[in-house]
Amino acid sequence: MSKSRLFRVGIDIGGTFTDIVLSGSDGSLHTKKTSSTPEDYGEGIIDGLKEIFTEHGISPTEIDYLVHATTVATNAVLEDKGAKTGLITTEGFRDVLEFRRIRIPELFNLDYIKPKPLVQRRYRLEVKERLGPDGTVRIPLDESTVMAAAERLRMAEVESVAICLLHSYANPDHERRVAELIGKILPSSVFISCSSEILPEIREYERTSTTVVNAFLGPVVSRYLDSLTNRLQSAGINCPLHIMQSSGGQMSVDTAVSKPAYLVESGPAAGVIAAARIAKQAGLSNVITLDMGGTTTKTALVENGEPAKTNEYEIGAGINLSSKLVKGAGYAIKLPFIDVSEIGAGGGSIVWVNKGGLLQVGPQSAASVPGPVCYGKGGEQVTITDALLILGYINPDYLVGGSLKLEPEKARRAIEEQVCPHLDKSLLEAAFGVFTIAVANMVRAVKAVSTYRGRDPRDYTLIAFGGNGPVVALAIAKELAMSQVLIPPNPGVLSAYGLIVSDAEHEFVKSFPGNIKDLNSEDIYKGLLKLIDEALTLFKKEGYDPAKTEIYRYADIRYRGQAYELTVPVSGQGLPNLETMTAAFHEEHLRTYAHKSELDPVEMVNIRVVARISLEGSSDSKQPSLTKSKKVNFGTNTERMAYFGSSIGLISTPVLSRSDLLGKIFRGPLILEEYDSTCLVPPGFKVSVDDFANMTISSDI
């Protein structure tokens, strides 16, 4: 064992599996998939690390950088298992969480029930004060009302408090004073979150909702990260722990604890970062990513090498997405996100029949416990994985390198009892029906980031990964007439790989409203400089060298009277050119909505700064490459029967490994098995491997 060898580690927790990737300074890459442990996610992480240490002779002291993505924040919101939270707000705004935006996402569903607020009404308290939209004090803060509210929350034994006062984005003084006062009354363990620190932007509901989500998650995420840090130290790993944000950048544990709402989509973001990197390497500028795991399927758009981003997001909407056409189904979080659409369709998604007798797949999931029926761990309801097994697409003896043995007979009985009678179909036809419905659900997710936003998926390459993405990728591509699919090496752990190649990143925003023609370039410049200074200060606090920071400036702009704005870059580093910004907005509006109105007044809403530090080559590590993994050549080199629908039927299908494709072109049907995933190539497609070990699959017609 070399004393000078060091490793960067990426750990991604999913609903079914926990993925681990180790990248060594010697150029080696090691991967591990282990079952997630929902009762204590840290247990699965430590067990997986110990196994990979033993397998490859690695010492815990050789780990010098660790990046983590977790579903803890997402699950806490979805399962309503966050902290007992209170809200302090301006007099008259107690019910903003109830009013929301008065939008109904399902117009014709008479039974639709909106999500209940994360803060019960009796814990939403008002204080007497009022600021104007320019930050001027109209009614001074009545501190006696603050003390009374704090005392009520103390008696209620809340664990967390969100503070969101009217127009605090323009003047944070009242919020800061409220935080100071309640901090003297509430126990020191109570988590306090101010909207002026989390989201200093206009829009009262979004700002309140985001701050409440942050407070709701604070104690949960803090306990989890404290426990994980202690577990890692007990295992001999004393390197810094960094956390992935929903925006695709890393941040320190301390920052994550204070801003847990930034973690909601951390795992999916890491996968998109890795896919964008691989696309660039392969010479592809425009791609759509497809990440199918055990619980959900995530899709995202990458254009000109950059993942699409948004600051409009809802969680808990069945399909999580940022479309402005679908609002009100979840909890609003107005923070930087990689623009990921997520739908409840994964390998563990449960198959069921609705009241009308129609077969449905998801969004409920069997997860890792009890898991699909074929896992033999007590699962009783049919899942997508059970159908894939019966169709012959996955190998019962070699899932996750053979560490997870499947039981086909249990899956067979479950489908015959639960699915066949409702469809009046044979076993294979019923299983293929489950597969077809699942694919239709995932096509919807791909459309959410393409056709729903004016993009034609036929102009993009589909990059599929996750444990199940490569199994369904070609069926999805065929439905959307996409001409090419790319499967990267080790697709089942790609999100964990994305963690170790991501950058440190922070975004800061400040409301700066006004008609652009009436604004002053110098005032905007001073506002941007202040945000840049905040970013550099935070990087220094986190232990990074501020001198290495790359700064990107943006402005949120809209036509007067519009409800939503578009984000455009502010070019250069000096005084902003207002005419250039306005022209950029017109073009972005044309691109997004297919029209523009250059004669209408244009307003600026916010200014933004994205600060980024590239971590490539840190810790003296060589650039990690998925092709270095020893498990890239896993395969069984056999044949098995696979069913491709009634038009093709059940046919003998070769089962190969990725290495078998080197220098050759193979035609489907074909099954390609790897340690962490299986790729299905139906008849009518051809596959080859490029210089970076990516499998490229296209139509053979």
Secondary structure as UniProt FT lines:
FT   TURN            3..4
FT   STRAND          7..13
FT   STRAND          17..24
FT   TURN            25..26
FT   STRAND          29..35
FT   TURN            38..39
FT   HELIX           41..56
FT   HELIX           60..62
FT   STRAND          63..69
FT   HELIX           72..78
FT   TURN            79..80
FT   STRAND          85..90
FT   TURN            91..92
FT   TURN            94..95
FT   HELIX           96..99
FT   TURN            100..101
FT   TURN            107..108
FT   TURN            110..111
FT   HELIX           121..123
FT   STRAND          124..127
FT   STRAND          130..131
FT   TURN            133..134
FT   STRAND          137..139
FT   HELIX           143..156
FT   STRAND          160..164
FT   TURN            166..170
FT   HELIX           173..185
FT   TURN            188..189
FT   STRAND          191..194
FT   HELIX           195..198
FT   HELIX           204..234
FT   TURN            235..236
FT   STRAND          241..244
FT   TURN            246..247
FT   STRAND          250..252
FT   HELIX           253..258
FT   HELIX           260..263
FT   TURN            264..265
FT   HELIX           266..281
FT   TURN            282..283
FT   STRAND          287..292
FT   STRAND          297..303
FT   TURN            304..305
FT   STRAND          306..307
FT   STRAND          309..310
FT   STRAND          313..315
FT   STRAND          319..320
FT   TURN            324..325
FT   STRAND          331..333
FT   STRAND          337..338
FT   STRAND          340..343
FT   TURN            347..348
FT   STRAND          349..353
FT   TURN            355..356
FT   STRAND          359..365
FT   TURN            367..370
FT   HELIX           373..375
FT   HELIX           384..390
FT   TURN            391..392
FT   TURN            396..397
FT   HELIX           400..402
FT   HELIX           408..418
FT   HELIX           420..423
FT   HELIX           427..448
FT   TURN            449..450
FT   HELIX           451..453
FT   HELIX           457..459
FT   STRAND          461..465
FT   HELIX           469..479
FT   TURN            480..481
FT   STRAND          484..487
FT   HELIX           491..493
FT   HELIX           494..500
FT   STRAND          504..515
FT   HELIX           516..518
FT   HELIX           521..541
FT   TURN            542..543
FT   HELIX           546..548
FT   STRAND          550..559
FT   TURN            560..561
FT   STRAND          566..569
FT   HELIX           578..593
FT   TURN            598..599
FT   STRAND          602..613
FT   TURN            616..617
FT   HELIX           618..620
FT   HELIX           626..628
FT   HELIX           630..633
FT   STRAND          638..643
FT   TURN            646..648
FT   STRAND          650..656
FT   HELIX           658..661
FT   TURN            662..663
FT   STRAND          666..667
FT   STRAND          670..673
FT   STRAND          678..681
FT   TURN            683..684
FT   STRAND          685..689
FT   TURN            691..692
FT   STRAND          695..699
//
